[in-house]
Amino acid sequence: MGVPEQLAERMSIAEQHEYLRARFSRRNMIRGGAVTLGAVAGGAFVPGAVAQAATPTRTFAGAESVDGALVAPFGRHLAYGNDPRTEMTVSWQVPVAVKKPFIRIGARPWDLSRKIEAEVRTLYTPAGVGASGDHTQYYVHARLSRLRPGQTYYYGVGHQGFDPAEPHLTGTLGTFTTAPAHKKPFTFTAFGDQGVSYHALANDSLILGQNPAFHLHAGDIAYGDPAGQGKTSDTVFDARTWDQFLAQTESVAKSVPWMVSFGNHDMEAWYSPNGYGGEEARFTLPDNGPDKKHLPGVYSFVHGNTAIISLDPNDVSFEIPANLGISGGTQTTWFEGQLKKYRAAKDIDFVIVFFHHCAYCTSTAHASEGGVRQEWVPLFEKYTVDLVINGHNHQYERTDVIKGDKVAKKLPIGETAYPETEGVVYVTAGAAGRSLYAFSAPDSYEGHLNEQESVASFVNTKDGKVDETVAWSRVRYLNYSFLRVDVEPASKGHYAKLKVSGIAETGDRIDHFTVARRAK
């Protein structure tokens, strides 16, 4: 569905873009329920159904006349490849079509001689789709491989007319560091439900100060679709929100791999049948998951002694069923295979799972997802997952140690959990920037304890909401916050540790506990 090869050889990138735009009218794309993703270089990128070609309703004026020197890249964000020791993807955005985008990279800021061509993915949102107007976004991606483990690299992104190696543009350079080849202490951060706001920006600034090796974003990334039902009838959708989001996040994501998982607000139904066509234009994630066609946000990676697994709970959600059952069970099968593999690996101590919908939460908004409890909680317990991180509910909540839907061990602030013998701890870290929800019980956090023996809540099941009274809600904090995890390896037979802290937007610590496991 891209530009024919014999034409592409004689056309500039901007001309190819004009050709693709002319091929698909706004009227036919809306009728077909799909918005096109086309590549302006390197072939077509169309993850979902595309309406048939038609005569355009209007032409689009000359992007080929734009001087590249007047166009600055923005919204840089990093992501690990399948092997974080040797692979990294640098992604960014440009406001208009540019020619010959590239990345420069080197071990020193004054030596950026290595120049690598980048891929452009064009995302076109026609007028009539939500509130976006007629909007085209240009996302650029450069995959880097054969990097050295534990090495800091300098990079600059550019295009014809804008070369970051030029002396007056060296201020645009960024850095990243690959994962180490061996076990070393490191820190990572996590949250969900960010969006665009003063609070989101404040959390980004605090996260940068933690100097994390990477960051986990547990879904509901930008809120281009505030309705969050994964339907084309979500009329409040605005694709331009992503421009704001990526500009906001660049301060930290340009140097910290920003590893995202997909939530219900990330199902943008106009771009592809699974709703993830827009996300595939904006992000390049590890592609080692079970089903790239249906579940591009499902993947895993290893950093040091810790394996991280990203799941897609839209596939199992009873509450918001737009994508319920989309994998046909392949995600859960793959997930169990990953758990078996990582538990058998001699160099991996910890397994951490992150995704959007909560297994255990007492929010009055979404509370707990029965599909997650049904499909994945038995696997968390069977393979003694060390930590589960969720979003979806806009607050901070941490459970006791849970096994069999019950408290296996109370875990007061400052105490230690031993998952090999006790059970699993769940953290909801969904207060990254969007408006806050509410609890049915009083806040109870570090320095402000108000412990409750039981808390009224509910769980979303295939038959609707079912009320429950729970005893596992240990820490509750209704304000903006994020999660910090310090990973401390140990010699064989001694206890390796995850030191987990909840950090408020004020910088105050609101929770801390330890997860300990004998090192292999």
C-alpha positions, 0 to 999 in steps of 0.5 A, a space after each residue: 500500500 506504499 509508493 510504487 517502487 518505480 515512483 519512489 526512486 524519482 520522488 523526495 520523501 515529501 513527494 512520497 508523503 503527498 502521494 500517500 495522502 492523495 491515495 486515501 480521502 478523509 471521507 472513505 477512511 472514516 467510513 472504513 473505520 481506519 486511519 492510515 499509517 504510511 511510511 514516507 520512507 522504507 515501505 508501507 507501515 499499515 498495521 490495520 485495515 486501510 480503506 480503498 483508494 479514492 480521489 482526494 477531497 483536497 490537496 495538501 500544500 507543499 511540505 517539500 518547500 520546507 527548509 529542513 534547517 527551520 525544523 527542529 526535532 522534539 519529543 525524543 524518547 528511548 526504548 530498549 531493544 530485545 537485548 538491553 545490553 546491546 540494543 537501543 531505539 531512539 525515537 522522536 517527532 518532527 512537526 512537518 515532513 523532512 528529508 533523510 532523517 538520521 541519528 548520529 552516535 558516538 562515545 564522546 560528544 565531539 565524535 559523532 561520526 557514526 551516522 545511521 538512517 532513520 525510519 519515518 512513520 506517518 500518522 494521519 488523523 482526518 477531520 471528523 475523528 474526534 476533535 483532532 481536526 486534519 492532523 498529520 504526525 511524523 514519528 522517527 525511529 532509529 534502531 541501534 544494535 551491536 552496542 557495548 554493555 554498560 556503555 554511555 553513548 552520546 547521540 543527536 537526531 537530525 535530517 537534511 538541513 539540521 545536523 546535530 554535529 554542527 557546532 551551534 546544535 551540539 546543545 541538542 545532544 542526548 545520552 543513554 547508557 546500555 544495560 550492564 553485562 553482569 549483575 550490578 546495583 541499579 535503580 528503576 522507576 515506575 508509574 501509570 496514568 500520566 497524561 499532560 499536566 503540571 503534576 505529570 511534569 513534576 513527576 517527570 522532573 523528580 524521576 530524572 533526579 532518581 537517575 533510573 536505569 529505565 522507567 516503566 509506564 504501566 499504561 494510559 500514557 497520554 490520554 489522546 482518548 479520554 473516554 478510554 473505551 476503545 471505540 470509534 464512538 469516543 468523540 473526545 479523541 484528540 491526536 494532538 495531545 500526543 505532541 504535548 505529551 512527548 514534548 513534556 516527557 522528553 526531559 527524562 525520556 531522552 536519556 532514560 528508556 521509557 518502557 511502556 505498557 498499554 492501558 484502556 486509554 491507549 486503544 485508539 480504535 481509528 488506526 487499526 482493529 486492535 486500537 494500537 496502530 497509533 502506538 506502533 507509530 509512536 513507539 518501538 518496543 522489544 518485539 519478542 512477545 507472543 503476537 506482534 499483530 494483536 499485542 505489540 505492547 507485550 514483551 520482556 527484557 532483562 536488566 542485570 539480575 532482573 527480568 521485566 515482563 510487560 502484559 496487555 490486560 485489555 486482552 483479559 479485561 471484563 470491565 472494558 471489553 473492547 479487546 477482550 480475548 483478542 489474543 485467543 489465549 496466546 498471551 497467557 501461554 507465552 507469559 507462563 513460558 517466560 516465567 518458566 524461562 526466567 525462573 530457570 535462568 542462572 543469572 536472573 534473581 527477580 521477575 517483575 511484571 507490570 501492566 495496566 489494570 489492577 489485580 488488587 486495588 480498592 479504588 472507588 473508580 475501577 478497583 480490581 480486575 477479575 480477568 487479571 485475577 482469573 488469568 494471571 494471578 495463579 501464575 504470579 503465585 505458581 512462579 513466585 513473581 517478586 513484584 506486580 506493578 499496576 496503574 488504572 486507578 489514580 492513586 497509590 496503594 500497596 497490598 500485604 503479601 497475598 496468596 489465594 486472594 487472602 493475606 498470607 502475611 501482613 507487610 507493614 511499612 519498612 518490612 520484608 517480603 519473601 516471595 519464594 515462601 510467602 506470596 506476592 506484593 501488588 503496587 498500584 502506582 497510578 497517580 502520575 498526573 491525571 485527576 485523582 480518584 478516591 478510596 473508600 477507606 482513609 489514607 494510610 501511609 508513612 508518617 500518617 498511619 490509619 490502618 483498617 482491618 477491612 476495606 469495602 471494595 469490588 471486583 469486575 467480573 464477567 457478570 459485572 461488579 461484585 462487592 468484596 470486603 478485603 483485608 489486604 489494603 496496607 498503604 493508601 495515598 491519594 495524591 500524585 506519586 511514583 514508584 522507585 525500586 533499588 535493585 541490590 544483587 548478592 552473591 550466591 546463597 545470600 539475599 538479593 533485594 528489591 528496595 521499593 519506595 513510594 515517592 510523592 510529588 513533594 519528594 516525600 517518601 510515603 511507603 517503603 518495603 523490601 522484597 528478598 530472594 536468595 541469589 542464584 
